[in-house]
Amino acid sequence: MCHKTTSTMTRAIAPIGFTQQSFENFLAARSEPGWLTELRRAAWEVFEKTPMPDRGQEEWRRTDIRGFRLERFGLPEMPKADRSPPASVLTQGVELAGQSVTLNSHPWRATLQRPWADQGVLFGSLDRLVASHGDLLRPHLARAVDPYYDKFAALNAACWTGGTLLYVPRGVTIDRPLHILRSMTSGGVDFGRTLVVLEEGAEATLLAETAGTDPEAAGLHCGAVELLVGPGARLRYIDLQNWGTGTWHFAHHKALVDRDASLQWTIGALGSRLAKVNQHVALVGEGADAQVNGVMFTEGKQHLSYHTLQHHEKPHCHSDLLYKGALQDKSRLVWRGMIRVEPQAQQTNAYQRNDNLLLTEHVRVDSIPGLEIEADDVKCSHAATIGRVDDEQIFYAQTRGFTRKEATRMIVSGFFQQVFDRIALESAREALGDAIGRRVREYGGVES
């Protein structure tokens, strides 16, 4: 049996731009606690006062958004009745404990299997659950992601809708994956916010993915993800960014990992026209452990920029980051990673690595690892590599009966295998591998 919830807005929000009037209309259409309305208003004030980022700022120096026009978009509009979300990539053959689906930042459906609902697990529409469980959620919302970090963070904090919540009480283990699908029609807007709270000793696996109803769908995503992993808790979070290739994607993702807790966080970055994502992990309790994995594949004129931070705030913590990217056509990848160790975070063990594979001549990679260490008893290191496909490997595979395209796919798959091997869920490994394999075109060689 399933515990099922469905949430809808009281009326549609007309996309009339990001004006004070449209914001007031947005607030009036919602039934929310007063404290949340005040949080939204404070963030809106920051959004209005904060200029758009530009290449004069170090964080944006390698990401040009002069072609982006925020005024062309508006607050999320209710999707038409004849539209429906696309099929999931990550859940084929997976028995789920629950699922939450949104379309154009509006709740579509939410289900949670009764055994976990009876144990106090909350999963589904954050919009609905924050209204019914406001006292429980108030201390956690906007606890990880700084709502005033930049213009995009403030816009999401002020106008998020179609959010998703996973709350797992103390000591509860969910032994089946849960799934979030965030989808968008062409020209749509998504302001989703994901909040995950695992209390002490809790355990869960969460699969999240984004997708457009059209592979080339245009649109805007301005999102936030907050992962709060309590003492001794264990969270496995797999996040596939698969927006249409016309979508602008801006997001802030941050995890707080408490004492003796562990987080395995895997991202797949495949979609969007341009993506600028900050992915931060803060180890805020002694003995915390975090493994961060990333696979990125770009094509066409895509530009993906991912900035990662492993922030060691307490002693005896461990973090391990492995990002791999492959590029074809005229695409570009930017990875900027930092390990930051605070003075009190002695006995830190931290590592980060970024490897990149160039499949065609006109691609570009910026790989920028960094260390900021203020403690004197630590083990921290980093590495970055950029290389081209070896024509001899292609030739060798062809002599064994493979076509050039098959050989290229095999080499790309092998390149990502180190990341895939880290993912405990076999279906997720296969889904990410298949999604990348379908994008690989015949490799024609890279000129010297």
C-alpha positions in Angstrom: 0.0 0.0 0.0 1.1 3.6 -0.6 0.6 6.8 1.3 -0.1 9.3 -1.5 -0.2 13.1 -1.5 -0.9 15.6 -4.2 -0.5 19.3 -3.9 -1.6 22.1 -6.2 -1.4 25.9 -6.1 -4.6 27.8 -5.3 -4.3 29.6 -8.6 -1.9 29.9 -11.5 0.9 32.5 -11.3 1.2 34.6 -14.4 4.7 34.9 -15.7 4.9 38.7 -15.6 8.5 39.0 -14.7 10.4 39.5 -11.5 8.6 42.6 -10.2 7.4 43.6 -6.8 3.8 43.0 -8.0 4.6 39.5 -9.3 6.3 38.7 -6.0 3.3 39.9 -4.0 0.9 37.9 -6.2 3.2 34.9 -5.6 3.0 35.3 -1.8 -0.8 35.8 -1.9 -1.3 32.5 -3.7 0.4 30.5 -1.0 -0.7 29.4 2.4 2.4 29.4 4.5 3.6 30.2 8.0 4.3 33.8 8.7 8.0 33.1 9.5 8.5 31.6 6.0 6.9 34.7 4.4 9.3 36.9 6.3 12.2 34.8 5.2 11.0 35.2 1.6 10.6 38.9 1.9 14.1 39.3 3.3 15.6 37.3 0.5 13.6 39.3 -2.1 15.1 42.5 -0.8 18.6 41.1 -1.2 17.7 39.8 -4.7 16.6 43.3 -5.8 19.7 45.0 -4.4 22.2 42.5 -5.7 23.6 42.9 -9.2 23.9 40.1 -11.6 27.3 38.4 -11.4 29.9 39.2 -14.0 33.3 38.1 -15.2 35.0 40.7 -13.0 34.3 38.4 -10.0 36.8 35.5 -9.6 34.1 32.9 -9.3 32.5 33.9 -12.6 35.7 34.8 -14.5 35.5 31.7 -16.7 31.7 31.7 -17.1 30.1 34.3 -19.3 26.4 34.8 -18.8 26.0 38.0 -20.9 23.7 36.1 -23.2 21.4 35.3 -20.3 18.4 37.7 -19.8 16.6 37.2 -16.5 13.8 39.5 -17.6 12.7 37.0 -20.2 11.5 34.7 -17.5 9.0 35.0 -14.7 7.7 33.2 -11.7 6.7 29.5 -12.3 3.4 29.1 -14.2 1.1 26.2 -13.7 1.7 23.6 -16.5 -1.0 23.0 -19.0 -3.2 20.1 -18.3 -2.1 18.1 -21.4 1.5 18.1 -20.4 3.2 15.4 -18.2 6.7 14.8 -16.9 9.2 12.7 -19.0 10.2 9.2 -18.0 12.8 8.7 -15.3 16.3 7.6 -16.2 17.5 6.5 -12.8 14.6 4.3 -11.7 14.4 1.6 -14.3 13.9 -1.7 -12.5 14.3 -0.1 -9.1 11.7 -0.8 -6.3 11.2 2.5 -4.7 10.1 3.5 -1.2 8.6 6.7 -2.5 8.6 9.2 -5.4 8.1 12.9 -5.7 7.6 14.5 -9.1 7.2 18.1 -10.1 6.6 19.8 -13.5 7.5 23.5 -14.1 8.1 23.8 -10.3 4.6 22.7 -9.3 3.9 19.4 -7.5 2.7 16.6 -9.8 2.5 13.7 -7.4 4.1 12.3 -4.3 4.0 8.8 -2.9 5.6 7.1 0.2 5.3 3.5 1.1 3.3 3.0 4.3 5.9 1.2 6.4 8.0 4.4 6.4 5.2 6.8 6.7 4.1 4.9 9.8 7.6 5.5 11.3 7.3 9.2 10.9 9.2 9.7 7.6 8.1 12.7 5.7 8.6 12.7 1.9 7.0 14.8 -0.8 6.0 18.3 -1.5 8.0 20.8 0.7 5.3 23.4 -0.1 2.7 21.3 1.6 4.8 19.8 4.4 6.2 23.1 5.5 2.6 24.3 6.0 1.7 21.3 8.0 5.0 20.7 9.9 6.3 24.2 10.1 7.6 24.0 13.7 9.6 20.8 12.8 11.1 22.2 9.6 11.8 25.8 10.6 15.2 25.2 12.2 16.4 23.3 9.1 15.2 25.5 6.1 18.0 27.7 4.7 20.4 26.2 7.4 23.0 25.0 4.8 22.7 27.2 1.7 23.3 30.9 2.4 20.2 32.6 1.0 22.1 35.8 0.5 25.2 34.3 -1.2 24.5 35.9 -4.6 21.5 37.0 -6.8 20.5 33.5 -7.7 20.6 32.2 -4.2 18.4 35.1 -3.0 16.0 34.6 -5.9 15.5 30.9 -5.0 15.2 31.7 -1.3 12.5 34.3 -2.1 10.5 32.4 -4.7 11.2 28.6 -4.4 8.2 26.5 -5.2 7.7 22.8 -6.1 10.2 22.0 -3.4 10.8 18.4 -2.1 11.4 17.3 1.5 12.9 14.1 2.9 12.8 13.9 6.7 13.9 10.7 8.4 13.5 10.5 12.2 16.1 9.3 14.6 17.2 5.7 14.0 15.0 5.0 11.0 16.5 3.1 8.1 14.9 3.3 4.7 16.2 0.2 2.8 14.8 1.1 -0.6 15.7 4.2 -2.6 13.5 7.2 -2.8 13.3 9.2 -6.0 12.8 12.9 -7.0 12.1 13.9 -10.6 12.1 17.6 -11.4 10.9 18.3 -14.9 10.2 21.3 -17.1 8.4 22.0 -20.4 10.1 24.0 -23.1 10.3 27.6 -22.0 9.4 26.7 -18.5 10.9 27.8 -15.2 11.9 25.7 -12.2 12.7 27.2 -8.8 12.8 23.9 -6.9 14.4 23.5 -3.5 15.3 20.1 -2.0 15.7 19.7 1.8 17.0 16.4 3.2 17.1 16.0 7.0 18.4 12.7 8.5 18.2 12.7 12.3 20.8 10.8 14.4 21.4 7.3 13.3 19.0 7.5 10.3 19.8 6.0 6.9 18.5 6.6 3.4 19.3 6.5 -0.4 17.9 9.3 -2.5 17.9 9.4 -6.3 17.3 12.8 -7.8 17.1 13.9 -11.5 16.1 16.8 -13.6 14.9 16.6 -17.2 13.1 18.5 -19.9 10.1 17.2 -21.7 12.0 18.0 -24.9 15.8 17.1 -25.0 16.4 20.6 -26.5 14.0 22.4 -24.1 14.8 26.0 -23.2 14.1 27.3 -19.8 15.5 28.5 -16.5 16.3 26.5 -13.4 17.3 28.4 -10.2 17.6 25.9 -7.5 19.0 24.9 -4.1 19.8 21.6 -2.4 20.3 21.2 1.4 21.5 17.9 2.8 21.6 17.8 6.6 23.2 14.5 7.8 22.8 14.1 11.6 25.2 12.4 14.0 25.9 8.8 13.0 23.5 9.0 10.0 24.2 7.7 6.5 23.0 9.3 3.3 23.6 8.2 -0.3 22.5 10.9 -2.7 22.7 10.5 -6.5 21.8 13.6 -8.5 21.6 13.6 -12.4 21.4 17.0 -14.0 19.8 16.2 -17.4 18.0 19.4 -18.4 17.3 20.2 -22.0 20.2 21.7 -23.9 18.5 25.1 -24.0 18.1 25.5 -20.3 20.0 27.9 -18.1 21.0 26.1 -14.8 22.0 28.0 -11.7 22.1 26.2 -8.3 23.6 26.1 -4.8 24.0 22.7 -3.2 25.4 22.2 0.3 25.6 19.4 2.8 26.3 19.6 6.5 27.8 16.3 7.8 27.7 15.9 11.6 29.7 13.7 14.0 30.5 10.2 12.8 28.0 10.6 9.9 28.8 9.6 6.3 27.7 11.1 3.0 28.2 9.6 -0.5 27.2 12.3 -3.0 27.3 11.5 -6.7 26.5 14.0 -9.4 26.0 13.4 -13.1 26.1 16.7 -15.2 24.9 16.1 -18.7 22.3 18.6 -19.6 21.7 22.4 -19.8 22.9 25.1 -22.1 25.0 26.7 -19.4 25.3 25.5 -15.8 26.9 27.2 -12.8 26.7 25.1 -9.7 28.3 25.5 -6.3 28.6 22.1 -4.5 29.8 22.4 -0.9 30.3 19.8 1.7 30.9 21.0 5.3 32.2 18.5 7.8 30.7 20.0 11.0 31.1 17.1 13.4 34.2 15.2 14.5 34.7 12.0 12.6 32.5 12.9 9.7 33.1 11.3 6.3 32.2 12.5 2.8 32.8 10.9 -0.6 31.9 13.2 -3.5 31.8 11.7 -7.1 31.1 13.5 -10.3 30.7 12.5 -14.0 30.4 15.3 -16.5 29.8 15.0 -20.3 29.5 18.0 -22.6 28.6 18.3 -26.3 27.6 21.0 -28.8 28.4 24.4 -27.3 27.5 23.5 -23.7 29.3 25.3 -20.8 29.3 23.5 -17.5 30.9 25.2 -14.5 31.0 23.3 -11.2 32.7 24.7 -8.1 33.3 22.3 -5.2 34.3 22.9 -1.6 35.4 20.3 1.0 35.2 22.3 4.2 36.8 20.7 7.2 35.5 22.4 10.3 36.2 19.7 12.9 39.0 17.3 13.7 39.4 13.6 12.6 37.3 14.0 9.4 37.8 12.5 6.0 36.7 13.7 2.5 37.5 12.2 -0.9 36.4 13.9 -4.2 36.7 12.4 -7.7 35.3 14.3 -10.7 35.7 13.1 -14.2 34.7 15.0 -17.4 34.6 14.2 -21.1 34.0 16.8 -23.8 33.2 16.7 -27.5 32.3 19.3 -30.2 32.9 22.9 -29.0 31.9 22.5 -25.4 33.6 23.7 -22.3 34.0 22.5 -18.7 35.1 24.5 -15.7 35.9 22.7 -12.4 37.2 24.7 -9.5 37.8 22.7 -6.4 38.9 23.7 -2.9 39.8 21.9 0.2 39.6 24.2 3.2 40.8 23.2 6.6 40.1 25.3 9.7 42.7 25.7 12.5 40.8 23.4 14.8 40.4 20.6 12.2 43.5 18.6 13.1 43.9 15.1 11.9 42.1 16.0 8.6 42.4 13.6 5.7 41.3 15.1 2.4 41.8 14.4 -1.3 40.4 15.7 -4.5 41.1 14.7 -8.1 39.7 15.9 -11.4 40.4 14.0 -14.7 39.3 15.2 -18.2 39.1 13.5 -21.6 39.1 15.6 -24.8 37.2 13.9 -27.6 37.4 16.6 -30.3 39.7 19.5 -31.2 37.8 22.7 -30.2 36.8 21.8 -26.6 38.2 23.6 -23.5 38.7 22.5 -19.9 39.7 24.7 -16.9 40.7 22.5 -14.0 41.6 24.4 -10.9 42.3 22.5 -7.7 43.2 24.4 -4.5 44.1 24.0 -0.8 43.5 26.4 2.1 45.0 24.7 5.2 45.2 26.4 8.6 45.8 23.3 10.7 49.3 21.8 11.0 48.5 18.1 11.5 46.7 17.1 8.3 47.0 14.9 5.2 45.7 16.9 2.2 46.5 16.5 -1.5 45.0 17.1 -5.0 45.5 16.2 -8.6 44.2 17.2 -12.0 44.7 15.7 -15.5 43.7 16.6 -19.0 44.3 14.2 -21.9 43.2 13.3 -25.4 41.8 10.0 -26.7 44.7 7.8 -27.8 44.4 7.1 -31.6 46.3 3.8 -31.0 43.5 2.7 -28.6 40.9 3.4 -31.3 42.9 1.6 -33.9 43.5 -1.4 -31.6 39.8 -1.7 -30.9 39.0 -1.5 -34.6 41.4 -4.4 -35.3 39.3 -6.4 -32.9 36.1 -5.8 -34.8 34.7 -2.6 -33.2 33.5 0.3 -35.3 35.2 3.7 -34.6 32.1 4.9 -32.7 31.9 1.7 -30.6 35.6 2.0 -29.8 35.1 5.6 -28.7 32.2 4.7 -26.4 34.2 1.8 -24.9 37.1 4.2 -24.1 34.8 6.8 -22.6 33.1 4.2 -20.5 36.4 2.9 -19.3 37.4 6.5 -18.4 34.4 6.9 -16.2 34.5 3.4 -14.7 36.5 4.5 -11.6 33.6 6.8 -10.6 30.9 4.2 -11.5 32.7 1.6 -9.3 32.1 3.9 -6.3 28.3 3.8 -6.7 26.7 1.1 -4.7 23.4 1.0 -6.6 23.9 -1.0 -9.8 20.9 0.5 -11.6 22.3 4.0 -11.1 25.7 3.0 -12.4 24.1 1.5 -15.5 21.8 4.5 -16.0 24.6 7.0 -15.9 26.8 4.9 -18.2 24.0 4.5 -20.7 23.1 8.2 -20.6 26.7 9.1 -21.5 27.1 6.4 -24.1 24.1 7.6 -26.0 25.8 11.0 -26.4 29.2 9.9 -27.6 29.6 10.5 -31.3 32.2 9.0 -33.6 35.6 10.2 -32.6 37.5 11.7 -35.5 40.8 12.5 -33.8 42.3 15.7 -32.3 44.8 17.7 -34.2 48.1 18.4 -32.6 
